[in-house]
Amino acid sequence: MSKTLSSDFNPVDLTAQARLMLLSASAQQEANEVAQALEIPVDSESIRNRSLPGVLTERLLYEATLACIRNTDCKNVLELSCGYSPMGWALAKEGYCYVGADRTLLAETMNLATEDKGGTDCRYTAIDYRNEASLFAAADLLDGPITLITQGLTSDMNMDEKLLALEGILKVLTAHGGVWFMPDMDARRLTSEMRAIIRGKSSKASDSRWKIALDSLGWEDSRESIPALNSLGFKAESQALPDESAILAAFPELNEEQQKKILALLNEICIGRITAEAAPVHEGQVKFYTALEGTELMIYAMGRIDSATAPLLLEQFRAAEAEGGYIDITLDFSRLDYISSAGLRVLLVIKKSLGNNILRVSGANSVLQEIFESTGFDSLLEVSDT
């Protein structure tokens, strides 16, 4: 019986299946395993005959992404817009902790398929990329720095939605630390020129039609995407693809001249390597940001709240209070090291403004819990370590 939870296909599901089938048709082992688990039929010969440029492009980007991951010291991987990617199954075999995030149907389907593998440190979660609290919920399934992977993440978003997603990703990278790899920064150019090399011509109409689907940011290529990301607070740079000659050799359909041209093309294609430009929070510093989830206001804090920084918490609250729209407030202190009496006084101001509504503190470490208990604040607030 199929692991797929619904027969009501949608564009996101179809795109996820198409990418899996292209990768499976390239004879990638884990892609075949995922396709079999989901009972998605893959006619490899037919797909390679009809879509060899797409098959080869998908395999090249996939292997390049794995190489980037392996070249870091980080064993935590978060793949956004994962679809039915086999990357989690491949990395779990190598001892990585992997979280795949996508829309509910895809995440639940992959969780069901992964259940049969047993003991695999590989899980999937539903996410709203435009909501930073949702992004943090996915990232916080991994402890410590993360390697973030995206391919086609924002292809179905308008520019406002893309900017919201990017702002959330920046905050996740600032809080967790780590690096973000974007293998499809030059995907449109790679696909177009690959098709020209293999088929002998490039369809400009097709390039235009797939412009949005293949371009993950809405900018032309890495020459535009990198400066744009840097203007948003990231530190983005291009990283060359690894040597892909062994992969090309595994495609007997390619003649020597085609392989030579493709290798020359790959020398001009890059992967985006992106980190958070913002400096980490040091002792005596603090960062705040907010997110509205339904009628609950989330206030996130990183660093220390003391006499110097407590006014900033009050400013953050006053700004949110002016906008309204919430009933209860949750203070996420999972990244907070310490709170002084000045900070506690601000909590009193917030609590009084809420009246009978709830003020929660989540993620309190042992130091914070001791402070709340010794001052009696645990009777005023709902305090938890999760």
N, C-alpha and C positions, 0 to 999 in steps of 0.2 A: 504494500500500500504506500502511495506517495507520501513523502514528508511535507509536501507543499500544503499549506493550510487553507488555501482558497483557490478556486478555479476562476475567480473574477480577476483576470489579468489587467494590469494597468501599465502605463509607459515605464514607470520605474522598475516594476517587476520584469517586464520584457527586456529592458536594457540590461538588467542584472543577469538574466538568462543568456542574452546574446554574448555578453562579455565572458561568461563562464564557458559557453560553447566554443567560442573562438580559442580560448586558452586550452580547453580540453582537446580540440582538434589539433593543437600543436604537440600533443602527446605529453603534456605536463601531468605528472603522476597524481598530485593532490587534486587537480582540477577534474581528472577522471573520477577520483573517489567521491568528490562532492556531487558531480553529475549523477553518478550511480545512486548515491544516497538519496538524492532528491528525485530520482527516477525521471531525469530530463534526458531524452534520447539525443545522442550526438552522432551524426553521420559524418565522421571525420573526413573521409575521402571527398564527399560532396562539398563540405564546407571549405576544404582546402582548394578544391577546384574553382569554387565560385568566389571565395573571399580570402585568397592567399595573402594579399597585402594586410588585411585586417588581422588575420591569424598571426602573421609574423610580427606586426606592430604590437599586438597585445602581449605576446610572449617576450619580446625584447624589453618592453617597459616593466613587465612583471619581474623578470630576472634582474634587471637593473635596480629595481626597488629593493629586492632581497639583498643584493650586494651592498646597497647603502645601509640597510639595517644592520647587516653583519659587521660593517666597518665602524660601528659605534660601540661604545662600552655598555650601552643600555640594553637591558633584557625586557623592558616593558614596551609594548607596541600597541598603539591605539590607531585603528584604521577607520576613518570616517567615510561614510557613503560606501561601506564595504560590499553591499550587494551580496552575491553568492561567491565572494572571493575565497579561493582556497588558501590564501596566505596564512590564516590562523592555523590551519591544519598542518601546513608545512613548518611554521615556526615552532609550534608546540612540540614537534618531534626533536627540535634542537634545543629545547629547554627554555624557550621564551614564554613570558606571560602575555597573552594576547587578548585584546578586547576589540570586537568589531561592532560598529554602531551604524544603524540605518533605520529606515521606517519600520513600524511595528511588525508588519507582515513578514518582511525579510529577516528581521532579527529573530522573531519567534521560530520561523522556519529553520534557520541555521542552528538555533539552540536545540531544536528537536533532532536535527541530523547529527549534531555533535554528541548528543547523549549516548549514542551507541558506541562511541569511541572509548568512553570510560577513562577517568583519571587524567584527561587532557586539560591543561591549563589554558583553555580557549573558550571564551564566552562571548555572547552577543547581547546588545541592549538597544532598546528603542531610543531615538533621539530627535530633538527638534534643533537643528543647527543654528537657527536664528535666536535661540534662547540660551543665554550664557549659563544659566543654572543647569539646564539640560546637558550642555557641553561639559560642565564641571562634574555632573553626576557620572557621566561616562568616564572621564579622565580619572576620577577618584576611585574607580574600581581597581586602579593600578597605584601602587605605593611608590612615590618618589618620581624621579625624572622619567619622561616618556619620549619615545620616538613616535611622532605623529605622521600618519600616511594618509594622503588624499589623492583620489583620481576621479575627476568629474564631479567633485563635491557640489559646486554651485551652478551646475549646468542648467538647472530648471528654476533658478532664482532670478528675480529682477535685481537691479543694482543696489537698491536699498537693502534687500534681504541679504545680498552678498556681503555688504559692508557690516551688517549686524553679525553675520557668521564670522567674519574676519576679526571683528572686535572681540568676540567671545574666544576665538582661538588664541589671540594675542594674550588675553588674560590667563587662559589655561597654561600657556607656555611660560608666562611670567611667574605664575604660582608654582607650577610643577618643575620647571626647568626641562631642558631637553631640546630636541630639534624636530623640525617639520620638513618632510620630503614631499615634493610635488613632482611626480614623474611625468605628468602630462602637460608640463608647461609649454612644450613645443609640439603637442600632439597633433594639432591640425596640419602643421607643416610636414611633420613626419609621415602622417597618413597620406597626404596628397602626393608627396614626392615618392613615397614608397609605391604608390599605385602607378605613378608615371614610369618608374623603373621596371616594375614587373609586368604591367599591362601595356606599356608603350605609350600611354597617354594619360592625362589628368583631366577629370571632369570638373570644370569650374562651377557648373551648376550644382554638382554634388557637394563641392567644397562650401558653397554658399549655404546650401540647405542644412548641412551638418555643422555650420559654424558655431552655433550656440552649444550643441551637444558635445562637441569635441574640445571646446575652449573652456577650461575650468574656471576662469576668472572673468571672462568677458573682454580681456585685452588680447591684442593680436598674437603675441608670443612672448618669449622670455625677455626680449629687448624692451617690451612695454610693461610686462608684469612685474619685473624686478624693481624698476624705479617706483611703480605704483605701490607695491608692498612696502618699500622703504619709506614712502611718504606716510604710511599708516602706522608706523612705529615698529615695523619688523626690521630685521637685518637679513636681507635676502641676497643670495649670490647664486651664480650658476655653477653646476658641478657636472663634469663630463661623464658621459655614459661609460661603463666599464667595457673592456674588450669583449665584443659579442661575436667574434669569428667562430667560436665553437658552436653557438646556437645556429648561425647561418649554415654551417656545415651539416646540420641535422635536417636541413630542408633540401632534399634532392631535386625538388622542382626548380631550384635556382641554378642557373648556369654560372660559370666562372665570372663572366662579365657583369652579371647582375649582382653577384656577391661583392665584387669590387666596388661597384657604384653605391651599393647600400652601405658598405663600411665607410666610404667617403662621406656619405650623407650623415651617418651616425656621429662622425667627428664634429658635425656642426649642430647637433642636437644636444640639449642639456637638461638636466634635472634641477629643479629648484631646491636649494638647501636653505632653510629659513629658521631663524631663531628669534627670540624676543629681544628687541633693542633695549627695552627698559632694563635698568639695573636691578638686581635682586634687592629685596628688602633687608637692610642692615639693622643692627641694634640701634634703637632710638628712633627708627623710622616706622611708618605704618602706611598701608594702602587700604582704601575702602572702595567698594563698588556695590551696586544694588541691582536687583532683578525682581520684577513683579510676576508672581505665579498665581494666576487667578485672583483671589482676594488676599493672598499672603505676600507680604513684602519681605524679600530676602536681602539682608545686609551682610556682605562678606568682609572680613577683616584679615589682614596679613601683617605680622610684625608685633608691635607692642602698643598698648594704649596706656599712656601715662599723662602727666600734667602738660607736657608739650604737645601731645598728639590727640588728647581727648576732645579738644575743640573741633578737630576735624571730623570726628564721629558725630558730634552734634550738628555740624554743618551738613553732613551727609543726610542725617535724619530730617533736618529742617527742609532740605531740598525735596526729599521724597514726600514729606508731609504737605508741602505746597502743591504737589501734583495730585496727591490723594489716590483713590482707587483700591486701597487695601483695607483689611479689617484687622488681621493679626500680623505680627512681625516675628521673623526668625533671624537671630544673629548667628551666622555661621562662623564659629571661632576655631575651626579645625586647623587654620593656619596662623592662629594667634598664640604668641608665646606668653604674654603677661598682660594683666590689667591692674592699674593702680586705683587708689581711692578717687582720683579725678575721673577716671573712666567709669567707676561705679556710680558716681554722681550723675553722669550723663545717662546711664541706664535708668536711674530713678526718673529723670526728666522724660525719657521715652515711655516708661511704664505709666507715669501719671497722664501722659497725653493719650494713652490707649484706653484709660478707664478700665472697664471690665473685660476688654478684649485681651488676647493672650500675647505675652512676650516670651519667646523661647530662646534658649541658647543651645546650639548643637555643636558637636565636635570639641567639647571642652576637655583639655588635657588635665592631668592630675594636679598640676599647679593651679590652674584656673578653678577646678572643682574645690580645691582646698580653700581658695580665696572666697568663693561664693558661700561655702559652708561656714567658715569662721566669721563672716560678716552678716550672716543671716539672709543673704540674697537668694539662697536656694529656696526660701519660702516665698519669695516674690516672683521668681522666674521658674520656668520649666527648663531644667538643666539636664543635658545628656551628653555622653561622650561619643555619640554617633550622629 
